[in-house]
């Protein structure tokens, strides 16, 4: 049964005393700094005094999610959702925890519900697109990423994933145009370079080779990023007809992958 709790999406701490609001704010600030460990104590103190407040439960669920304790996060989000069944943000958080736990079908239902309850939730649309992609629904994923971009046109991860969905749908020119537009704005985007190099239409020009060579030489890349760029650079060299050099880069990337 839904808990009788005041609800105002613009005042998520409605019903809490000033003391409990202060504890909740401390938890929110720690989460905003990506320091969930520092959010737990003030939130637990607040929940001890007000154990059924949905926003406190949601924030505490985010702490569990950050720490990879997805079953506990799901439990907390479900309790919050029982109290505020019309809250899109809680539905989105629950969907994300379900997805991380491997329950993609349940996650899809939650993301869809979240976007129905609040069509302005960018994360819900984005995660819906990712979940649909995992279910090999390229058309649905493309539409979800379109919804993200209607809300935030410069959302680069959504632009890249929309291009990937377009590629799956056979719209190769659309995909290449989008990825090159992303790279014109962010020439250091590993994800965009990798996606571009995987297009059948990809023909590397001199600027592409220079850009990939620069990225390949960047020692600041994380190990997996360096491997991904290595394969992308090798594909570009092969597309440009530099077969011997492409083979060398492929071998180096494979060696790093096995290491």
C-alpha positions as CSV (number, residue, x, y, z in Angstrom):
1,X,0.0,0.0,0.0
2,X,1.3,3.5,-0.7
3,X,2.6,5.3,2.3
4,X,0.8,8.6,3.2
5,X,3.7,11.0,2.4
6,X,3.6,14.6,1.2
7,X,4.8,14.9,-2.4
8,X,6.0,17.8,-4.4
9,X,8.6,17.1,-7.1
10,X,9.9,20.7,-6.7
11,X,10.3,20.3,-3.0
12,X,11.5,16.7,-2.5
13,X,12.2,17.2,1.2
14,X,8.7,18.3,2.0
15,X,7.6,17.3,5.4
16,X,11.0,17.1,7.0
17,X,12.1,19.3,9.9
18,X,14.9,21.8,9.4
19,X,17.3,19.4,11.3
20,X,16.4,16.5,9.0
21,X,16.6,18.7,5.9
22,X,20.2,19.7,6.9
23,X,21.1,16.1,7.2
24,X,19.6,15.3,3.8
25,X,21.5,18.3,2.3
26,X,24.7,16.9,3.6
27,X,24.0,13.6,2.0
28,X,23.0,15.3,-1.3
29,X,26.2,17.3,-1.3
30,X,28.4,14.3,-0.8
31,X,26.6,12.4,-3.6
32,X,27.1,15.4,-5.9
33,X,30.8,15.2,-5.1
34,X,30.7,11.5,-5.9
35,X,31.6,10.7,-2.3
36,X,28.8,8.3,-1.3
37,X,30.7,7.1,1.7
38,X,30.4,10.5,3.2
39,X,26.6,10.6,2.5
40,X,25.8,7.4,4.4
41,X,26.1,8.7,8.0
42,X,23.9,11.8,7.7
43,X,21.3,9.9,5.7
44,X,21.2,7.0,8.1
45,X,20.8,9.5,11.0
46,X,17.9,11.1,9.1
47,X,16.3,7.8,8.3
48,X,16.6,6.7,11.9
49,X,14.4,9.6,12.8
50,X,12.1,9.5,9.7
51,X,12.3,6.0,8.3
52,X,9.6,6.2,5.7
53,X,10.4,9.5,3.9
54,X,10.8,8.6,0.2
55,X,13.5,11.1,-0.7
56,X,15.7,10.0,2.2
57,X,15.2,6.4,1.0
58,X,16.0,7.4,-2.6
59,X,19.2,9.2,-1.6
60,X,20.3,6.2,0.6
61,X,19.6,3.9,-2.4
62,X,21.9,6.0,-4.5
63,X,24.7,5.4,-1.9
64,X,24.1,1.6,-2.3
65,X,24.1,1.9,-6.0
66,X,27.4,3.8,-6.0
67,X,29.0,1.0,-3.9
68,X,27.7,-1.7,-6.2
69,X,25.2,-3.1,-3.8
70,X,22.4,-3.2,-6.3
71,X,20.0,-5.5,-4.4
72,X,20.0,-3.2,-1.4
73,X,19.6,-0.2,-3.7
74,X,16.6,-1.9,-5.4
75,X,15.0,-2.5,-2.0
76,X,15.4,1.1,-1.0
77,X,14.1,2.5,-4.3
78,X,11.1,0.1,-4.2
79,X,10.2,1.4,-0.8
80,X,10.5,5.0,-2.0
81,X,8.4,4.1,-5.1
82,X,5.7,2.6,-2.9
83,X,5.3,6.0,-1.2
84,X,5.6,8.1,-4.3
85,X,4.3,5.9,-7.2
86,X,4.0,8.9,-9.6
87,X,7.7,10.0,-9.2
88,X,9.7,9.6,-12.4
89,X,13.1,10.2,-10.7
90,X,12.6,7.2,-8.4
91,X,11.4,5.1,-11.3
92,X,14.5,6.1,-13.2
93,X,16.8,5.3,-10.3
94,X,15.1,1.9,-9.8
95,X,15.5,1.2,-13.5
96,X,19.3,1.9,-13.3
97,X,19.8,-0.4,-10.3
98,X,17.7,-3.2,-12.0
99,X,19.9,-2.8,-15.1
100,X,23.1,-3.0,-13.1
101,X,21.7,-6.2,-11.4
102,X,21.2,-7.8,-14.9
103,X,17.4,-7.6,-14.9
104,X,17.1,-5.7,-18.2
105,X,13.4,-6.4,-18.8
106,X,12.4,-5.0,-15.5
107,X,14.8,-2.1,-16.0
108,X,13.1,-1.4,-19.4
109,X,9.7,-1.2,-17.7
110,X,11.0,1.2,-15.1
111,X,12.7,3.5,-17.7
112,X,9.5,3.6,-19.8
113,X,7.5,4.4,-16.7
114,X,9.9,7.1,-15.7
115,X,9.7,8.8,-19.1
116,X,5.9,8.6,-19.0
117,X,5.8,10.1,-15.5
118,X,8.3,12.8,-16.4
119,X,9.2,13.2,-20.1
120,X,12.0,15.7,-19.2
121,X,14.2,13.1,-17.4
122,X,17.3,13.0,-19.6
123,X,18.9,10.1,-17.8
124,X,15.7,8.0,-18.0
125,X,15.6,8.4,-21.8
126,X,19.3,7.8,-22.2
127,X,19.2,4.6,-20.1
128,X,16.1,3.5,-21.9
129,X,18.0,3.8,-25.2
130,X,20.9,1.8,-23.8
131,X,18.6,-0.9,-22.5
132,X,16.8,-1.1,-25.8
133,X,20.1,-1.5,-27.5
134,X,20.9,-4.4,-25.3
135,X,17.7,-6.0,-26.4
136,X,18.7,-5.4,-30.1
137,X,15.9,-2.8,-30.6
138,X,17.9,-0.3,-32.7
139,X,14.8,1.6,-33.8
140,X,13.6,2.0,-30.2
141,X,17.1,2.9,-29.1
142,X,17.4,5.5,-31.8
143,X,14.1,7.1,-30.8
144,X,15.1,7.2,-27.1
145,X,18.4,8.9,-28.0
146,X,16.4,11.3,-30.2
147,X,14.3,12.2,-27.1
148,X,17.5,12.9,-25.1
149,X,18.8,15.2,-27.8
150,X,15.5,17.1,-28.0
151,X,16.1,17.9,-24.3
152,X,19.8,18.4,-24.5
153,X,21.1,18.8,-28.1
154,X,24.8,18.7,-27.2
155,X,24.6,15.4,-25.2
156,X,27.6,13.7,-26.8
157,X,27.1,10.2,-25.5
158,X,23.6,10.2,-26.9
159,X,24.8,11.5,-30.2
160,X,27.3,8.7,-30.5
161,X,24.9,6.0,-29.5
162,X,22.2,7.4,-31.8
163,X,24.8,7.1,-34.6
164,X,25.5,3.5,-33.6
165,X,21.8,2.8,-33.7
166,X,21.6,4.5,-37.1
167,X,24.4,2.2,-38.3
168,X,22.5,-0.9,-37.2
169,X,19.4,0.4,-39.0
170,X,21.5,0.7,-42.2
171,X,21.6,4.5,-42.2
172,X,25.4,4.6,-42.6
173,X,25.6,8.1,-44.0
174,X,23.6,9.5,-41.1
175,X,25.9,7.7,-38.7
176,X,29.1,9.0,-40.3
177,X,27.8,12.6,-40.5
178,X,26.9,12.5,-36.8
179,X,30.2,11.0,-35.6
180,X,32.2,13.4,-37.7
181,X,30.2,16.3,-36.2
182,X,31.0,15.0,-32.7
183,X,34.7,14.8,-33.6
184,X,34.7,18.3,-35.0
185,X,33.7,19.5,-31.5
186,X,35.6,17.0,-29.5
187,X,38.6,15.5,-31.4
188,X,39.6,13.6,-28.3
189,X,36.4,11.5,-28.2
190,X,37.6,7.9,-28.0
191,X,34.1,6.6,-28.4
192,X,33.4,8.6,-31.5
193,X,36.7,7.6,-33.2
194,X,36.0,3.9,-32.4
195,X,32.4,4.1,-33.7
196,X,33.6,5.9,-36.9
197,X,36.3,3.4,-37.6
198,X,33.8,0.6,-37.3
199,X,31.6,2.0,-40.2
200,X,31.8,0.1,-43.4
201,X,31.9,3.4,-45.2
202,X,34.9,4.7,-43.3
203,X,37.7,6.0,-45.6
204,X,40.4,7.7,-43.5
205,X,41.7,10.9,-44.9
206,X,44.9,12.7,-43.9
207,X,43.2,14.6,-41.1
208,X,41.7,11.3,-39.7
209,X,45.1,9.7,-39.7
210,X,46.7,12.7,-38.0
211,X,44.0,12.8,-35.4
212,X,44.2,9.1,-34.6
213,X,47.9,9.1,-34.6
214,X,47.8,12.0,-32.0
215,X,45.3,10.1,-29.9
216,X,47.4,6.8,-30.2
217,X,50.4,8.7,-28.9
218,X,48.5,10.1,-25.9
219,X,50.0,8.5,-22.8
220,X,47.2,10.0,-20.6
221,X,44.6,7.6,-22.1
222,X,43.3,4.9,-19.8
223,X,44.5,1.4,-20.8
224,X,41.2,0.3,-22.4
225,X,40.9,3.6,-24.2
226,X,44.5,3.1,-25.6
227,X,43.6,-0.4,-26.8
228,X,40.4,0.9,-28.4
229,X,42.2,3.7,-30.1
230,X,44.9,1.3,-31.3
231,X,42.3,-0.8,-33.1
232,X,40.6,2.3,-34.5
233,X,44.0,3.7,-35.7
234,X,44.8,0.3,-37.3
235,X,41.4,0.3,-39.1
236,X,42.1,3.8,-40.4
237,X,45.5,2.8,-41.7
238,X,44.1,-0.2,-43.4
239,X,41.4,1.9,-45.0
240,X,44.0,4.2,-46.2
241,X,46.0,1.4,-47.8
242,X,48.9,1.5,-45.3
243,X,48.7,-2.3,-44.7
244,X,52.1,-2.9,-43.1
245,X,51.7,-0.1,-40.6
246,X,48.2,-1.2,-39.9
247,X,49.4,-4.7,-39.1
248,X,52.0,-3.4,-36.7
249,X,49.4,-1.3,-34.8
250,X,46.9,-4.2,-34.8
251,X,49.6,-6.4,-33.2
252,X,50.5,-3.9,-30.6
253,X,46.8,-3.4,-29.7
254,X,46.3,-7.1,-29.4
255,X,49.3,-7.5,-27.2
256,X,48.1,-4.8,-24.9
257,X,44.7,-6.4,-24.8
258,X,46.2,-9.8,-23.8
259,X,48.5,-8.2,-21.2
